[in-house]
Amino acid sequence: MSEPPPEPPKKRMVRPPTRGGDNERVTSVRLKTAKMRTPSSQAWLERQLNDPFVAKAKAQGYRSRAAFKLIEIDDRMNLIRRGSKVIDLGCAPGGWVQVALERGAGAVVGVDLLPVEPLPPADLLQMDFTDPACGPLLIERLGAMPDLVLCDIAPNTIGHKQTDHLRIIALIEAAADFAIQVLKPGGALVCKAFQGGETAAMLKALKANFTDVKHVKPKASRSGSSELYLVATGFKGRSDGGGRQR
């Protein structure tokens, strides 16, 4: 007696990919296992897997979701103009450098403690931007005073609220001081901040040196995060020969 013929293989129904528009409904993804992960790293990975801006960054070739923060800020305020000279403090992994180049910046110099894969024609340095030798080197590499200073940097936290807060303030103040020392008249600063993460004295200095200072919360900043951005425009210039306005 002969055996019956084998059943034909079942066809798998494959759903065609979508473009992932902002209003598209996304099914939540959960990690199957938390083995060898801390609760915080587990939560971070789940946020990444379910973040539409992460998927959008990959689809459009940006190195990080943070690119969309600068895109939104620049769309609103027209900071990056053709031929602009830009310095990016804390540039890793390079998303903001990519945006600056795409939008017509004439020269971009970035610096970070971490190594950054090249993004020609940008000039990327690996060093601490708070090092006194860093500022002059950035200006030397840029070849002129910048039109725009960017700073999307945050310190490594240790979990001690007061210490972490002081570190945040120190970085924001360092970025603001640098911008005031090097910007061309009419220039601008975009700096990451956190709610309550800057001092009254620093805001006063920014308002004294720029015609307009705003807090901006881009859509790409997670709603549960206290992150926002200080955007200072219309730099008034240095009336004391190199220092801030007094």
MOPEKA-V110580 format. One record per backbone hydrogen bond with DSSP energy under -0.5 kcal/mol. NH is the residue of the N-H (numbers start at 1). CO is the residue of the C=O. Records with the same first field share a line. If there is no record, write none. Layout:
NH = CO / CO
This chain:
14 = 12
15 = 13
24 = 21
37 = 34
42 = 38
43 = 39
44 = 40
45 = 41
46 = 42
47 = 43
48 = 44
49 = 45
50 = 46
51 = 48
52 = 50
54 = 51
55 = 51
56 = 52
57 = 53
58 = 54
59 = 55
60 = 56
61 = 57 / 58
62 = 57
67 = 64
68 = 65
69 = 66
70 = 66
71 = 67
72 = 68
73 = 69
74 = 70
75 = 71
76 = 72
77 = 73
78 = 74
81 = 79
83 = 104
84 = 81
86 = 84 / 107
87 = 148
88 = 109
89 = 87 / 150
90 = 88 / 111
91 = 88 / 111
94 = 91
98 = 94
99 = 95
100 = 96
101 = 97
102 = 98
103 = 99
104 = 101
105 = 100
106 = 84
107 = 84
109 = 86
110 = 123
111 = 88
112 = 125
122 = 119
123 = 108
124 = 122
125 = 110
127 = 112 / 125
129 = 127
131 = 128
134 = 131
135 = 131
136 = 132
137 = 133
138 = 134
139 = 135
140 = 136
141 = 137
142 = 138
143 = 139
144 = 139
147 = 85
148 = 85
149 = 188
150 = 87
151 = 190
152 = 89
161 = 159
164 = 160
165 = 161
166 = 162
167 = 163
168 = 164
169 = 165
170 = 166
171 = 167
172 = 168
173 = 169
174 = 170
175 = 171
176 = 172
177 = 173
178 = 174
179 = 175
180 = 176
181 = 177
182 = 178
183 = 179
184 = 146
186 = 235
187 = 184
188 = 147
189 = 232
190 = 149
191 = 230
192 = 151
193 = 228
195 = 226
197 = 194
203 = 199
204 = 200
205 = 201
206 = 202
207 = 203
208 = 204
209 = 205
210 = 206
211 = 233 / 234
212 = 233
214 = 231
216 = 229
218 = 216
221 = 218
222 = 220
225 = 222
228 = 193
229 = 216
230 = 191
231 = 214 / 229
232 = 189 / 230
233 = 212 / 231
234 = 186
235 = 187
236 = 209
239 = 237
241 = 238
